[in-house]
Amino acid sequence: MTWVLFVIVFSVKTHEPAGVTSVPGYTLQDCQKARREVEIAQGPAIGVDQAFAAQTFCIPGPGR
């Protein structure tokens, strides 16, 4: 089974979605690793100076 990483970017101030992207073809372990990398890249917590933040999900994708 393959997995798809979804990344939703939203405005910290208005909480409005600003963009959505997906990356297919992961194994579950690789998808979880990619999620952690996104979390690390945005920092430990949403700060006042940040304009955008990301929320990530791994969902099952099409089988091969």
DODO-187334 format. One record per atom (N, C-alpha, C, O): residue number from 1; residue in one letter; x, y negated, z negated. Coordinates in nm, 2 decimals. Each point is the difference from the previous one (the first is absolute). Last residue first. Example, Ala and Ser with C-alpha at 12.3 -4.5 7.8 and 13.67 -1.06 7.14 Angstrom:
BEGIN
[rec 2, S, [1.28, 0.22, -0.71]]
[rec 2, S, [0.09, -0.11, 0.00]]
[rec 2, S, [-0.08, -0.11, -0.08]]
[rec 2, S, [0.05, -0.11, -0.01]]
[rec 1, A, [-0.02, 0.68, 0.02]]
[rec 1, A, [-0.09, -0.12, 0.00]]
[rec 1, A, [0.09, -0.12, 0.00]]
[rec 1, A, [0.10, 0.00, -0.07]]
//
This chain:
BEGIN
[rec 64, R, [-0.05, 0.04, 0.54]]
[rec 64, R, [0.08, 0.03, 0.12]]
[rec 64, R, [-0.01, 0.14, 0.04]]
[rec 64, R, [0.06, 0.05, 0.10]]
[rec 63, G, [-0.41, -0.43, -0.37]]
[rec 63, G, [0.09, 0.12, 0.00]]
[rec 63, G, [0.08, 0.01, 0.12]]
[rec 63, G, [-0.03, -0.05, 0.11]]
[rec 62, P, [-0.17, -0.42, -0.31]]
[rec 62, P, [-0.03, 0.11, 0.09]]
[rec 62, P, [0.10, 0.11, -0.01]]
[rec 62, P, [0.12, -0.03, -0.02]]
[rec 61, G, [-0.15, -0.25, -0.42]]
[rec 61, G, [-0.01, -0.04, 0.14]]
[rec 61, G, [-0.04, 0.12, 0.09]]
[rec 61, G, [-0.03, 0.11, -0.05]]
[rec 60, P, [0.00, -0.29, -0.51]]
[rec 60, P, [0.03, 0.11, 0.10]]
[rec 60, P, [-0.03, -0.05, 0.14]]
[rec 60, P, [-0.10, -0.07, 0.03]]
[rec 59, I, [0.25, -0.29, -0.38]]
[rec 59, I, [-0.11, 0.08, 0.02]]
[rec 59, I, [0.03, 0.11, 0.10]]
[rec 59, I, [0.09, -0.02, 0.08]]
[rec 58, C, [0.13, -0.39, -0.43]]
[rec 58, C, [0.03, 0.11, 0.08]]
[rec 58, C, [-0.13, 0.09, 0.02]]
[rec 58, C, [-0.06, 0.04, -0.10]]
[rec 57, F, [0.16, -0.59, -0.03]]
[rec 57, F, [-0.07, 0.12, -0.02]]
[rec 57, F, [0.06, 0.11, 0.09]]
[rec 57, F, [0.04, -0.04, 0.11]]
[rec 56, T, [0.05, -0.51, -0.34]]
[rec 56, T, [0.03, 0.11, 0.09]]
[rec 56, T, [-0.08, 0.12, -0.03]]
[rec 56, T, [-0.04, 0.02, -0.12]]
[rec 55, Q, [0.09, -0.60, 0.08]]
[rec 55, Q, [-0.06, 0.12, -0.07]]
[rec 55, Q, [0.02, 0.11, 0.10]]
[rec 55, Q, [-0.03, -0.01, 0.12]]
[rec 54, A, [0.26, -0.51, -0.20]]
[rec 54, A, [-0.04, 0.11, 0.08]]
[rec 54, A, [-0.06, 0.11, -0.09]]
[rec 54, A, [0.05, 0.03, -0.11]]
[rec 53, A, [0.02, -0.61, 0.12]]
[rec 53, A, [0.04, 0.13, -0.06]]
[rec 53, A, [-0.05, 0.11, 0.09]]
[rec 53, A, [-0.08, -0.02, 0.09]]
[rec 52, F, [0.19, -0.56, -0.07]]
[rec 52, F, [-0.06, 0.12, 0.04]]
[rec 52, F, [0.05, 0.12, -0.08]]
[rec 52, F, [0.11, 0.00, -0.06]]
[rec 51, A, [0.03, -0.44, -0.04]]
[rec 51, A, [-0.12, -0.04, 0.08]]
[rec 51, A, [-0.08, 0.13, 0.04]]
[rec 51, A, [-0.12, -0.01, 0.01]]
[rec 50, Q, [0.47, -0.12, -0.44]]
[rec 50, Q, [-0.02, 0.08, 0.11]]
[rec 50, Q, [-0.13, -0.04, 0.07]]
[rec 50, Q, [-0.10, -0.02, -0.07]]
[rec 49, D, [0.27, -0.17, -0.34]]
[rec 49, D, [0.05, -0.06, 0.12]]
[rec 49, D, [-0.02, 0.09, 0.12]]
[rec 49, D, [0.02, -0.05, 0.11]]
[rec 48, V, [-0.16, 0.18, -0.55]]
[rec 48, V, [-0.07, -0.12, 0.04]]
[rec 48, V, [0.05, -0.05, 0.13]]
[rec 48, V, [-0.08, -0.06, 0.08]]
[rec 47, G, [0.14, 0.58, -0.16]]
[rec 47, G, [0.03, -0.12, -0.07]]
[rec 47, G, [-0.08, -0.12, 0.05]]
[rec 47, G, [-0.06, 0.01, 0.11]]
[rec 46, I, [0.02, 0.55, -0.15]]
[rec 46, I, [-0.03, -0.11, 0.08]]
[rec 46, I, [0.02, -0.13, -0.07]]
[rec 46, I, [-0.06, -0.03, -0.11]]
[rec 45, A, [0.35, 0.47, 0.00]]
[rec 45, A, [-0.13, -0.06, -0.02]]
[rec 45, A, [-0.03, -0.11, 0.09]]
[rec 45, A, [0.10, -0.06, 0.05]]
[rec 44, P, [0.30, 0.33, -0.01]]
[rec 44, P, [-0.07, 0.07, -0.10]]
[rec 44, P, [-0.14, -0.04, -0.03]]
[rec 44, P, [-0.08, 0.07, -0.05]]
[rec 43, G, [0.30, -0.13, 0.55]]
[rec 43, G, [0.04, -0.04, -0.14]]
[rec 43, G, [-0.09, 0.08, -0.10]]
[rec 43, G, [-0.10, 0.06, 0.03]]
[rec 42, Q, [0.13, -0.02, 0.47]]
[rec 42, Q, [-0.08, -0.12, -0.05]]
[rec 42, Q, [0.02, -0.04, -0.14]]
[rec 42, Q, [-0.05, -0.10, -0.05]]
[rec 41, A, [0.28, 0.48, 0.25]]
[rec 41, A, [0.03, -0.12, 0.08]]
[rec 41, A, [-0.08, -0.12, -0.04]]
[rec 41, A, [0.05, -0.12, 0.01]]
[rec 40, I, [-0.13, 0.54, -0.21]]
[rec 40, I, [0.13, -0.05, -0.05]]
[rec 40, I, [0.03, -0.13, 0.08]]
[rec 40, I, [0.05, -0.10, -0.06]]
[rec 39, E, [-0.43, 0.34, 0.19]]
[rec 39, E, [-0.02, -0.05, -0.13]]
[rec 39, E, [0.13, -0.07, -0.05]]
[rec 39, E, [-0.01, -0.11, -0.06]]
[rec 38, V, [0.03, 0.34, 0.46]]
[rec 38, V, [-0.08, -0.12, 0.02]]
[rec 38, V, [-0.02, -0.07, -0.14]]
[rec 38, V, [0.02, -0.12, -0.01]]
[rec 37, E, [0.19, 0.54, 0.01]]
[rec 37, E, [0.09, -0.10, 0.06]]
[rec 37, E, [-0.07, -0.13, 0.02]]
[rec 37, E, [0.06, -0.11, -0.02]]
[rec 36, R, [-0.31, 0.48, -0.13]]
[rec 36, R, [0.09, -0.05, -0.10]]
[rec 36, R, [0.09, -0.11, 0.05]]
[rec 36, R, [0.03, -0.10, -0.07]]
[rec 35, R, [-0.30, 0.33, 0.38]]
[rec 35, R, [-0.08, -0.09, -0.09]]
[rec 35, R, [0.08, -0.06, -0.11]]
[rec 35, R, [-0.01, -0.12, -0.02]]
[rec 34, A, [0.22, 0.44, 0.30]]
[rec 34, A, [-0.02, -0.13, 0.07]]
[rec 34, A, [-0.09, -0.09, -0.08]]
[rec 34, A, [0.03, -0.12, 0.00]]
[rec 33, K, [0.03, 0.55, -0.17]]
[rec 33, K, [0.13, -0.07, 0.00]]
[rec 33, K, [-0.01, -0.14, 0.06]]
[rec 33, K, [0.04, -0.10, -0.05]]
[rec 32, Q, [-0.41, 0.40, 0.09]]
[rec 32, Q, [0.01, -0.05, -0.14]]
[rec 32, Q, [0.13, -0.08, -0.02]]
[rec 32, Q, [0.00, -0.10, -0.07]]
[rec 31, C, [-0.05, 0.31, 0.48]]
[rec 31, C, [-0.10, -0.10, -0.01]]
[rec 31, C, [0.01, -0.06, -0.14]]
[rec 31, C, [-0.01, -0.13, -0.01]]
[rec 30, D, [0.27, 0.51, 0.10]]
[rec 30, D, [0.05, -0.12, 0.06]]
[rec 30, D, [-0.09, -0.12, -0.01]]
[rec 30, D, [0.04, -0.12, -0.01]]
[rec 29, Q, [-0.19, 0.53, -0.16]]
[rec 29, Q, [0.11, -0.05, -0.08]]
[rec 29, Q, [0.06, -0.12, 0.06]]
[rec 29, Q, [0.03, -0.10, -0.07]]
[rec 28, L, [-0.37, 0.33, 0.31]]
[rec 28, L, [-0.05, -0.06, -0.12]]
[rec 28, L, [0.11, -0.07, -0.08]]
[rec 28, L, [-0.01, -0.11, -0.05]]
[rec 27, T, [0.10, 0.13, 0.56]]
[rec 27, T, [-0.03, 0.11, -0.10]]
[rec 27, T, [-0.05, -0.07, -0.12]]
[rec 27, T, [0.02, -0.12, -0.02]]
[rec 26, Y, [-0.07, -0.15, 0.48]]
[rec 26, Y, [0.08, 0.03, -0.12]]
[rec 26, Y, [-0.04, 0.14, -0.05]]
[rec 26, Y, [-0.11, 0.05, 0.02]]
[rec 25, G, [-0.08, -0.31, 0.37]]
[rec 25, G, [0.10, 0.09, 0.02]]
[rec 25, G, [0.09, 0.04, -0.12]]
[rec 25, G, [0.10, 0.06, 0.02]]
[rec 24, P, [-0.37, -0.55, 0.11]]
[rec 24, P, [-0.03, 0.14, -0.01]]
[rec 24, P, [0.12, 0.09, 0.01]]
[rec 24, P, [0.11, -0.05, 0.03]]
[rec 23, V, [-0.26, -0.47, -0.18]]
[rec 23, V, [0.11, 0.07, 0.06]]
[rec 23, V, [-0.03, 0.15, -0.02]]
[rec 23, V, [0.01, 0.05, -0.11]]
[rec 22, S, [-0.29, -0.57, 0.09]]
[rec 22, S, [0.02, 0.14, -0.03]]
[rec 22, S, [0.11, 0.06, 0.07]]
[rec 22, S, [0.04, -0.04, 0.12]]
[rec 21, T, [-0.27, -0.47, -0.29]]
[rec 21, T, [0.08, 0.08, 0.09]]
[rec 21, T, [0.00, 0.14, -0.05]]
[rec 21, T, [-0.02, 0.03, -0.11]]
[rec 20, V, [-0.22, -0.56, 0.03]]
[rec 20, V, [-0.01, 0.14, -0.03]]
[rec 20, V, [0.09, 0.07, 0.11]]
[rec 20, V, [-0.01, -0.03, 0.12]]
[rec 19, G, [-0.10, -0.50, -0.35]]
[rec 19, G, [0.05, 0.09, 0.10]]
[rec 19, G, [-0.01, 0.14, -0.05]]
[rec 19, G, [0.01, 0.03, -0.11]]
[rec 18, A, [-0.17, -0.40, -0.14]]
[rec 18, A, [0.07, -0.08, 0.10]]
[rec 18, A, [0.05, 0.08, 0.11]]
[rec 18, A, [0.04, -0.05, 0.11]]
[rec 17, P, [-0.45, 0.03, -0.53]]
[rec 17, P, [0.09, 0.08, 0.08]]
[rec 17, P, [0.07, -0.09, 0.11]]
[rec 17, P, [-0.07, -0.08, 0.06]]
[rec 16, E, [-0.08, -0.13, -0.53]]
[rec 16, E, [-0.06, 0.03, 0.13]]
[rec 16, E, [0.10, 0.09, 0.08]]
[rec 16, E, [0.12, -0.02, -0.01]]
[rec 15, H, [-0.08, -0.21, -0.43]]
[rec 15, H, [-0.03, 0.15, 0.00]]
[rec 15, H, [-0.07, 0.04, 0.13]]
[rec 15, H, [-0.06, 0.11, 0.00]]
[rec 14, T, [0.25, -0.55, -0.16]]
[rec 14, T, [-0.14, 0.02, 0.04]]
[rec 14, T, [-0.05, 0.14, -0.01]]
[rec 14, T, [-0.12, 0.03, 0.01]]
[rec 13, K, [0.58, -0.15, -0.13]]
[rec 13, K, [-0.08, -0.11, -0.05]]
[rec 13, K, [-0.15, 0.02, 0.03]]
[rec 13, K, [-0.08, -0.02, -0.09]]
[rec 12, V, [0.42, 0.32, 0.25]]
[rec 12, V, [-0.01, 0.01, -0.15]]
[rec 12, V, [-0.09, -0.11, -0.05]]
[rec 12, V, [-0.07, 0.03, -0.10]]
[rec 11, S, [0.03, 0.23, 0.58]]
[rec 11, S, [0.05, -0.13, -0.06]]
[rec 11, S, [-0.02, 0.01, -0.15]]
[rec 11, S, [-0.10, 0.04, -0.05]]
[rec 10, F, [0.19, 0.40, 0.36]]
[rec 10, F, [-0.10, -0.10, -0.03]]
[rec 10, F, [0.06, -0.12, -0.07]]
[rec 10, F, [0.11, 0.01, -0.05]]
[rec 9, V, [-0.02, 0.49, 0.36]]
[rec 9, V, [0.06, -0.12, -0.06]]
[rec 9, V, [-0.11, -0.10, -0.03]]
[rec 9, V, [-0.09, -0.02, 0.08]]
[rec 8, I, [0.14, 0.58, -0.01]]
[rec 8, I, [-0.09, -0.12, 0.01]]
[rec 8, I, [0.07, -0.11, -0.07]]
[rec 8, I, [0.04, 0.00, -0.12]]
[rec 7, V, [0.09, 0.51, 0.34]]
[rec 7, V, [0.05, -0.12, -0.08]]
[rec 7, V, [-0.10, -0.11, 0.03]]
[rec 7, V, [-0.02, -0.04, 0.11]]
[rec 6, F, [0.07, 0.62, -0.05]]
[rec 6, F, [-0.08, -0.13, 0.02]]
[rec 6, F, [0.06, -0.11, -0.09]]
[rec 6, F, [0.02, 0.03, -0.12]]
[rec 5, L, [0.14, 0.48, 0.32]]
[rec 5, L, [0.02, -0.10, -0.09]]
[rec 5, L, [-0.07, -0.13, 0.04]]
[rec 5, L, [0.02, -0.05, 0.11]]
[rec 4, V, [-0.09, 0.60, -0.01]]
[rec 4, V, [0.01, -0.13, 0.06]]
[rec 4, V, [0.02, -0.10, -0.12]]
[rec 4, V, [-0.08, 0.00, -0.09]]
[rec 3, W, [0.18, 0.57, 0.20]]
[rec 3, W, [-0.06, -0.11, -0.08]]
[rec 3, W, [0.02, -0.13, 0.06]]
[rec 3, W, [0.10, -0.02, 0.08]]
[rec 2, T, [-0.12, 0.59, 0.07]]
[rec 2, T, [0.07, -0.13, 0.00]]
[rec 2, T, [-0.08, -0.10, -0.09]]
[rec 2, T, [-0.12, 0.02, -0.02]]
[rec 1, M, [0.16, 0.55, 0.03]]
[rec 1, M, [-0.08, -0.12, 0.00]]
[rec 1, M, [0.09, -0.12, 0.00]]
[rec 1, M, [0.10, -0.01, -0.07]]
//
